[in-house]
Amino acid sequence: MIKKFILLSLVASQLMTSCSSDESNDKPETEQTVEEQIAELLKKPYSSLTPAQQKTKLEAEANEMLTQLDKTKSSSAIEALENLSRLLNVDQIDIFAGKNNNEVEDILNISGVYGVYTWNNTSQTWAKTASTTELKFVFPAKKSQTANNAVLSSKGVSSDIKVKKFDGWANSANGDVRIYDSIFLPTSSDAVLTIDNKESATFTQTAKYANGKEIPTEFAYKMTLNDGYTWEMSSLKAATNNAKAVLTYNGKTLIDFNAGSNTEIDKLIEDAKLVQYRGKANGLFKLMDNFVIIADMDLATAAADDIALEKSLLKVEHNKDYYTNSNIYNLKVSEGKAANFNKNSKLILVSKKDGTKIADIVLRSEKEYSYSLNYKWVIDSNNNNGGYWTYDNSAPEIIANYYYEVYYLKFNDNTEAEMGAYFSEGFEKFEAKFEDFIKAFEK
């Protein structure tokens, strides 16, 4: 759940524009603009350590961060939120009393919607009772429990911004038509999670709007867990959109995200296909006190290149050459994605502690897996494709290949090594956080 909240917050910050902490004791370097910080870090020399020496050093330092992040596993608040999310999928309810299925993330993003939903473990359903003051969920704090000992209660203050939220389909004489709920976005909302009558987490969110636009000109969000974790973000929409988000544990910064872009958000909302409005973005992704990932991305060109890649690929027809052409197609898609990423995204891993650049971060296409098929092509003149594929155990094996993209560290001597090889088994967590960071830029 913590990962989901982080990703949602980063995406929101990129779309709604930016985030900042309430901390008043920031170090002087945080007063610099993103561009100034990047310029300063880019002046750092590359490390003189060999790749093997870097591997030993990175493993130890990265594991320190992973140890802190691992403590989220024992967070009772996060476990309760995960269980609430699970139960909302077991019995999909609509807090708008329509057909739309809601999730935990919807709770803070609406106002003027009330009701008390209590989990019935016997029937595996939510029972609703009316309320005129709050939106509340009563449920078990753990998947293994049956008794309702957790409560998530939320309240919001409405803005004058009314939006439509897709609520399903309805039949009409002219065919299926879309049904929408109309809701007012909140200027503020807050929620409290209690477990066994003790406060376990608080959530606050504020937003300001202008000119009737649904994207806030200012936005702030804060999640505080009694386990010591705090996640903060806020945004300010301007000619240059900025984004900042901070995850701390008992006051120690674990993740610090700071970015800026000149994306023309309002125009993209009107037509997401107008890639020229995506602009450029740059940012810093800090991990604890040492690692910093510098990012400089041309979002508009990347989107245009992705469209060009898609147009350049031949459509795979379901004919006698299907599996041969599918393998070629899958490889070209993966190689094209990696090439476009490397062309339009410059990423550098820096060690603040050593004052050196460790390596560039690049994307490479690799075979993910292959499997064999005992299929043969049967000629059939009545078939539009001239025939069809059918299983035949005696037929020669056909190999189907699938590919994916992998992050590599490219060192100053041009040698490369997969990022995962430079950390312990826990690297998947680090890589997941890093991929969330990249996705936040791409949205």
C-alpha positions as CSV (number, residue, x, y, z in Angstrom):
1,M,0.0,0.0,0.0
2,I,2.8,2.4,0.8
3,K,4.1,1.9,-2.7
4,K,0.7,2.6,-4.2
5,F,0.3,5.8,-2.2
6,I,3.8,6.9,-3.3
7,L,3.0,6.3,-6.9
8,L,-0.4,7.9,-6.8
9,S,1.1,10.9,-5.0
10,L,3.9,11.3,-7.5
11,V,1.6,11.0,-10.5
12,A,-0.8,13.5,-8.9
13,S,2.1,15.9,-8.3
14,Q,3.2,15.6,-11.9
15,L,-0.3,16.2,-13.3
16,M,-1.5,18.8,-10.7
17,T,2.0,20.3,-10.4
18,S,4.2,20.2,-7.4
19,C,5.0,19.4,-3.8
20,S,6.9,20.8,-0.9
21,S,7.5,19.9,2.7
22,D,6.3,21.9,5.7
23,E,9.8,21.6,7.2
24,S,11.3,24.9,8.3
25,N,14.8,23.5,9.0
26,D,15.7,22.5,5.4
27,K,19.4,22.5,4.6
28,P,20.5,25.5,2.5
29,E,20.9,23.3,-0.6
30,T,17.1,22.7,-0.7
31,E,16.6,26.4,-1.2
32,Q,18.2,26.1,-4.6
33,T,16.1,25.5,-7.7
34,V,16.0,22.1,-9.2
35,E,18.0,23.4,-12.2
36,E,20.7,24.8,-9.8
37,Q,21.0,21.6,-7.9
38,I,21.3,19.6,-11.1
39,A,23.9,21.9,-12.5
40,E,25.9,21.6,-9.3
41,L,25.7,17.8,-9.3
42,L,26.6,17.5,-13.0
43,K,30.0,19.2,-12.2
44,K,30.9,16.3,-10.0
45,P,33.6,14.0,-11.5
46,Y,33.0,10.4,-12.3
47,S,34.1,8.0,-9.6
48,S,37.6,6.4,-10.0
49,L,36.4,3.1,-8.4
50,T,36.2,0.1,-10.6
51,P,32.8,-1.5,-11.3
52,A,33.6,-4.3,-8.9
53,Q,34.6,-1.8,-6.2
54,Q,31.3,0.1,-6.8
55,K,29.3,-3.1,-6.5
56,T,30.7,-3.8,-3.0
57,K,30.1,-0.2,-1.9
58,L,26.6,0.2,-3.4
59,E,25.4,-3.1,-1.9
60,A,26.2,-1.9,1.6
61,E,24.8,1.6,1.2
62,A,21.6,0.6,-0.7
63,N,20.8,-2.1,1.9
64,E,20.7,0.6,4.6
65,M,17.9,2.3,2.7
66,L,16.1,-1.0,2.1
67,T,16.3,-1.8,5.8
68,Q,14.4,1.4,6.6
69,L,11.8,0.8,3.8
70,D,11.4,-2.8,5.0
71,K,9.9,-1.6,8.2
72,T,6.8,-0.7,6.3
73,K,6.0,-4.4,6.4
74,S,5.3,-4.2,10.1
75,S,3.2,-1.1,9.9
76,S,-0.3,-1.8,11.3
77,A,-1.7,1.2,9.5
78,I,-0.5,0.1,6.1
79,E,-1.7,-3.4,6.7
80,A,-5.1,-2.1,7.6
81,L,-5.2,0.1,4.4
82,E,-4.2,-2.9,2.4
83,N,-7.0,-4.9,3.9
84,L,-9.5,-2.2,3.2
85,S,-8.4,-2.1,-0.4
86,R,-8.8,-5.9,-0.6
87,L,-12.3,-5.8,0.9
88,L,-13.4,-3.0,-1.6
89,N,-12.4,-5.5,-4.3
90,V,-14.2,-8.4,-2.7
91,D,-17.5,-6.4,-2.6
92,Q,-17.2,-3.6,-5.1
93,I,-19.4,-0.7,-3.8
94,D,-20.1,2.7,-5.2
95,I,-20.1,5.5,-2.7
96,F,-22.0,7.5,-5.3
97,A,-24.9,5.0,-5.2
98,G,-24.4,4.1,-8.9
99,K,-22.4,1.6,-10.7
100,N,-18.9,2.9,-10.3
101,N,-16.5,0.8,-8.3
102,N,-14.5,2.8,-5.8
103,E,-11.1,2.3,-4.2
104,V,-9.3,3.6,-1.1
105,E,-7.7,6.4,-3.2
106,D,-11.2,7.8,-4.0
107,I,-12.1,8.6,-0.4
108,L,-10.1,11.8,-0.1
109,N,-10.8,13.0,-3.6
110,I,-14.5,13.7,-3.2
111,S,-16.7,15.8,-1.0
112,G,-20.4,15.9,-0.1
113,V,-20.6,12.1,-0.2
114,Y,-21.7,10.5,3.1
115,G,-22.5,7.0,4.5
116,V,-21.2,4.4,6.9
117,Y,-20.1,1.2,5.4
118,T,-19.6,-1.8,7.8
119,W,-18.0,-5.0,6.7
120,N,-20.1,-8.2,7.1
121,N,-17.6,-11.0,7.3
122,T,-20.3,-13.7,7.1
123,S,-21.8,-12.5,3.8
124,Q,-18.5,-10.9,2.6
125,T,-20.4,-7.7,1.8
126,W,-20.5,-4.0,2.9
127,A,-23.6,-2.9,4.7
128,K,-24.5,0.8,4.3
129,T,-26.2,3.0,6.8
130,A,-27.0,6.7,6.2
131,S,-25.0,9.6,7.5
132,T,-25.2,13.3,6.8
133,T,-21.7,14.2,8.2
134,E,-19.1,11.8,7.1
135,L,-17.9,8.9,5.0
136,K,-16.8,6.0,7.2
137,F,-15.6,2.4,6.7
138,V,-15.7,-0.1,9.5
139,F,-13.7,-3.2,8.8
140,P,-11.1,-5.7,10.2
141,A,-7.5,-4.3,10.4
142,K,-6.0,-7.6,9.2
143,K,-6.9,-10.1,6.5
144,S,-6.7,-12.9,9.2
145,Q,-9.2,-11.2,11.4
146,T,-13.0,-11.4,11.3
147,A,-13.9,-8.7,13.9
148,N,-14.3,-5.1,12.8
149,N,-11.6,-3.2,14.8
150,A,-10.6,-0.6,12.3
151,V,-12.4,2.6,11.2
152,L,-11.5,5.0,8.4
153,S,-13.5,8.2,8.6
154,S,-13.3,11.0,6.1
155,K,-14.8,14.5,5.7
156,G,-14.4,17.1,3.0
157,V,-15.2,20.7,2.2
158,S,-16.6,21.2,-1.4
159,S,-15.2,23.6,-4.0
160,D,-17.4,25.1,-6.8
161,I,-15.6,22.8,-9.3
162,K,-18.1,20.3,-10.5
163,V,-16.8,17.3,-12.5
164,K,-18.2,14.2,-14.1
165,K,-17.0,10.8,-12.9
166,F,-17.7,7.8,-15.2
167,D,-20.3,5.6,-13.6
168,G,-20.9,2.8,-16.0
169,W,-23.0,2.0,-19.0
170,A,-26.8,2.0,-19.7
171,N,-28.8,0.6,-22.5
172,S,-30.7,3.0,-24.8
173,A,-32.5,2.9,-28.1
174,N,-29.3,4.2,-29.7
175,G,-27.1,1.6,-28.0
176,D,-25.0,1.7,-24.9
177,V,-24.5,5.2,-23.4
178,R,-22.1,6.3,-20.7
179,I,-23.4,7.3,-17.3
180,Y,-21.7,9.8,-15.2
181,D,-21.8,10.9,-11.5
182,S,-21.5,14.7,-11.0
183,I,-19.4,15.5,-7.9
184,F,-17.8,18.6,-6.5
185,L,-14.0,18.4,-5.9
186,P,-12.9,19.2,-2.4
187,T,-11.0,22.3,-1.3
188,S,-9.9,20.3,1.7
189,S,-10.5,16.8,3.1
190,D,-9.1,14.8,5.9
191,A,-9.3,11.2,7.1
192,V,-8.4,9.4,10.3
193,L,-7.7,5.7,10.6
194,T,-8.2,4.1,14.0
195,I,-7.3,0.6,15.1
196,D,-8.7,-0.8,18.4
197,N,-9.9,2.8,19.2
198,K,-6.4,4.2,18.8
199,E,-5.4,6.6,16.1
200,S,-3.1,4.9,13.6
201,A,-2.9,7.3,10.6
202,T,-4.1,10.7,9.5
203,F,-4.5,12.0,6.0
204,T,-5.0,15.7,5.0
205,Q,-5.4,17.2,1.5
206,T,-6.0,20.8,0.4
207,A,-6.5,22.3,-3.1
208,K,-7.1,25.6,-4.7
209,Y,-8.7,26.1,-8.1
210,A,-8.9,28.9,-10.7
211,N,-10.9,29.8,-13.8
212,G,-13.2,26.8,-13.3
213,K,-10.4,24.3,-14.1
214,E,-10.5,20.9,-12.4
215,I,-6.7,20.8,-12.1
216,P,-5.7,22.6,-8.8
217,T,-3.4,25.6,-9.0
218,E,-2.2,24.6,-5.6
219,F,-2.3,21.2,-4.0
220,A,-1.0,19.6,-0.8
221,Y,-1.2,16.1,0.7
222,K,0.2,14.6,3.9
223,M,-0.1,11.1,5.3
224,T,1.2,10.5,8.8
225,L,1.4,7.0,10.3
226,N,1.8,6.2,14.0
227,D,4.6,3.8,12.9
228,G,6.9,6.8,12.2
229,Y,6.4,7.2,8.5
230,T,5.3,10.5,7.0
231,W,4.6,11.1,3.3
232,E,4.2,14.7,2.1
233,M,3.6,16.4,-1.2
234,S,2.2,19.7,-2.5
235,S,1.9,21.4,-5.8
236,L,1.9,24.8,-7.4
237,K,0.8,25.2,-11.0
238,A,2.7,27.8,-13.0
239,A,4.5,28.4,-16.3
240,T,7.1,26.0,-14.9
241,N,5.4,23.2,-12.9
242,N,7.3,22.0,-9.9
243,A,6.9,18.8,-8.0
244,K,8.3,17.7,-4.6
245,A,7.5,14.8,-2.3
246,V,9.2,13.5,0.8
247,L,9.0,10.2,2.6
248,T,10.5,10.2,6.1
249,Y,10.8,7.7,8.9
250,N,11.1,9.0,12.4
251,G,12.3,12.3,11.0
252,K,15.0,10.7,8.7
253,T,14.5,11.3,5.0
254,L,14.2,8.1,3.0
255,I,13.0,9.4,-0.4
256,D,13.0,13.0,-1.6
257,F,11.5,13.7,-5.0
258,N,11.9,17.2,-6.6
259,A,11.1,17.9,-10.2
260,G,10.0,20.6,-12.6
261,S,8.4,20.6,-16.1
262,N,6.9,23.0,-18.6
263,T,4.1,20.7,-19.5
264,E,0.9,22.6,-20.6
265,I,-1.4,20.6,-18.4
266,D,-4.7,22.3,-19.4
267,K,-4.1,21.7,-23.1
268,L,-3.3,18.0,-22.5
269,I,-6.5,17.6,-20.6
270,E,-8.4,18.9,-23.6
271,D,-6.6,16.5,-25.9
272,A,-4.0,14.1,-24.6
273,K,-2.8,13.3,-28.1
274,L,-1.3,16.7,-28.5
275,V,2.2,15.5,-27.5
276,Q,3.8,18.8,-28.2
277,Y,2.3,20.2,-24.9
278,R,4.1,17.6,-22.8
279,G,7.3,19.7,-22.9
280,K,10.4,18.9,-20.9
281,A,11.0,17.8,-17.3
282,N,14.0,17.5,-15.0
283,G,14.3,16.4,-11.4
284,L,16.2,14.9,-8.6
285,F,15.4,11.7,-6.8
286,K,17.3,11.4,-3.5
287,L,17.6,8.2,-1.6
288,M,18.5,8.7,2.1
289,D,21.6,10.8,2.6
290,N,23.7,9.4,-0.3
291,F,22.2,8.4,-3.6
292,V,20.8,11.0,-6.0
293,I,19.3,10.2,-9.4
294,I,19.5,13.2,-11.8
295,A,16.8,13.2,-14.5
296,D,16.5,15.4,-17.6
297,M,13.7,14.3,-20.0
298,D,12.2,15.6,-23.2
299,L,8.6,14.4,-22.7
300,A,7.3,15.9,-25.9
301,T,10.0,14.3,-28.2
302,A,9.7,11.0,-26.3
303,A,5.9,10.9,-27.0
304,A,6.4,11.8,-30.6
305,D,9.1,9.0,-30.9
306,D,6.8,6.5,-29.4
307,I,4.1,7.3,-31.9
308,A,6.6,7.1,-34.7
309,L,7.8,3.7,-33.4
310,E,4.3,2.4,-33.4
311,K,3.6,3.6,-37.0
312,S,6.9,2.0,-38.2
313,L,5.9,-1.5,-37.0
314,L,4.2,-3.8,-39.4
315,K,0.9,-5.2,-38.2
316,V,1.2,-8.9,-37.4
317,E,-1.4,-10.8,-39.4
318,H,-2.7,-14.2,-38.1
319,N,-1.3,-16.1,-41.1
320,K,1.3,-18.8,-41.6
321,D,4.1,-16.3,-40.7
322,Y,2.4,-15.2,-37.5
323,Y,4.9,-16.6,-35.0
324,T,7.9,-15.5,-37.0
325,N,6.6,-12.0,-37.4
326,S,5.4,-11.8,-33.8
327,N,9.0,-12.5,-32.6
328,I,10.3,-9.8,-34.9
329,Y,7.6,-7.4,-33.7
330,N,8.2,-8.1,-30.0
331,L,11.9,-7.5,-30.4
332,K,11.5,-4.3,-32.3
333,V,9.0,-2.9,-29.8
334,S,11.3,-3.6,-26.9
335,E,14.4,-2.3,-28.7
336,G,12.5,0.8,-29.8
337,K,11.3,1.6,-26.3
338,A,14.8,1.3,-25.0
339,A,16.3,3.4,-27.7
340,N,13.7,6.2,-27.3
341,F,14.2,6.2,-23.6
342,N,18.0,6.5,-23.9
343,K,17.6,9.2,-26.5
344,N,15.2,11.4,-24.6
345,S,16.0,10.7,-21.0
346,K,19.4,11.4,-19.4
347,L,19.7,9.8,-16.0
348,I,22.8,9.8,-13.8
349,L,23.3,8.1,-10.4
350,V,25.4,10.3,-8.1
351,S,27.0,9.6,-4.7
352,K,26.6,12.7,-2.5
353,K,28.7,11.1,0.2
354,D,31.7,10.7,-2.2
355,G,31.0,13.8,-4.3
356,T,31.2,11.7,-7.5
357,K,29.0,10.5,-10.3
358,I,28.7,6.8,-10.2
359,A,27.2,6.0,-13.6
360,D,24.7,6.9,-16.2
361,I,21.4,4.9,-16.1
362,V,20.4,3.4,-19.4
363,L,17.7,1.0,-20.7
364,R,18.5,-2.2,-22.6
365,S,16.2,-4.6,-24.3
366,E,16.6,-8.2,-23.1
367,K,14.7,-11.5,-23.8
368,E,12.3,-12.0,-20.9
369,Y,11.3,-15.6,-21.7
370,S,10.6,-18.1,-24.5
371,Y,8.3,-21.0,-24.8
372,S,7.8,-23.7,-27.4
373,L,4.6,-24.5,-29.2
374,N,3.7,-27.7,-31.1
375,Y,1.5,-26.0,-33.6
376,K,1.3,-26.5,-37.4
377,W,-0.3,-24.4,-40.1
378,V,-3.3,-26.0,-41.9
379,I,-4.1,-24.7,-45.3
380,D,-7.8,-23.9,-45.6
381,S,-9.1,-22.0,-48.7
382,N,-12.3,-21.1,-46.9
383,N,-10.3,-19.2,-44.2
384,N,-9.6,-15.5,-44.9
385,N,-6.0,-16.0,-43.8
386,G,-5.6,-19.0,-46.1
387,G,-5.5,-21.4,-43.2
388,Y,-5.3,-21.7,-39.4
389,W,-3.0,-22.8,-36.7
390,T,-3.8,-26.0,-34.7
391,Y,-2.1,-28.0,-32.0
392,D,-0.1,-31.1,-33.2
393,N,2.2,-32.9,-30.9
394,S,4.2,-34.2,-33.8
395,A,4.7,-30.8,-35.4
396,P,8.1,-29.1,-35.2
397,E,8.5,-26.8,-32.2
398,I,7.8,-23.1,-32.7
399,I,9.7,-20.8,-30.4
400,A,7.8,-17.7,-29.2
401,N,10.0,-14.9,-27.7
402,Y,9.1,-12.1,-25.4
403,Y,11.3,-9.1,-24.4
404,Y,11.4,-6.5,-21.7
405,E,13.6,-3.5,-20.8
406,V,16.2,-3.6,-18.0
407,Y,18.0,-0.7,-16.3
408,Y,21.8,-0.8,-16.6
409,L,24.5,1.3,-15.0
410,K,26.9,2.6,-17.6
411,F,30.3,3.5,-16.0
412,N,32.8,6.1,-17.1
413,D,34.9,3.4,-18.9
414,N,31.8,2.5,-20.9
415,T,31.4,-0.9,-19.2
416,E,27.8,-1.7,-18.3
417,A,26.2,-3.8,-15.6
418,E,22.6,-4.5,-14.8
419,M,21.5,-2.4,-11.8
420,G,20.1,-5.4,-10.1
421,A,23.5,-7.0,-10.0
422,Y,24.8,-4.2,-7.8
423,F,22.5,-4.8,-4.9
424,S,21.3,-7.7,-2.8
425,E,18.1,-9.6,-3.2
426,G,16.2,-6.6,-1.9
427,F,17.0,-4.6,-5.0
428,E,13.6,-5.3,-6.4
429,K,12.2,-2.9,-3.9
430,F,14.7,-0.2,-4.9
431,E,14.0,-0.9,-8.6
432,A,10.2,-0.6,-8.0
433,K,10.7,2.8,-6.3
434,F,12.9,3.9,-9.2
435,E,10.3,2.7,-11.8
436,D,7.6,4.6,-9.9
437,F,9.8,7.7,-10.2
438,I,10.1,7.3,-14.0
439,K,6.4,6.7,-14.4
440,A,5.6,9.9,-12.5
441,F,7.5,11.8,-15.3
442,E,5.8,9.8,-18.1
443,K,2.2,10.5,-17.0
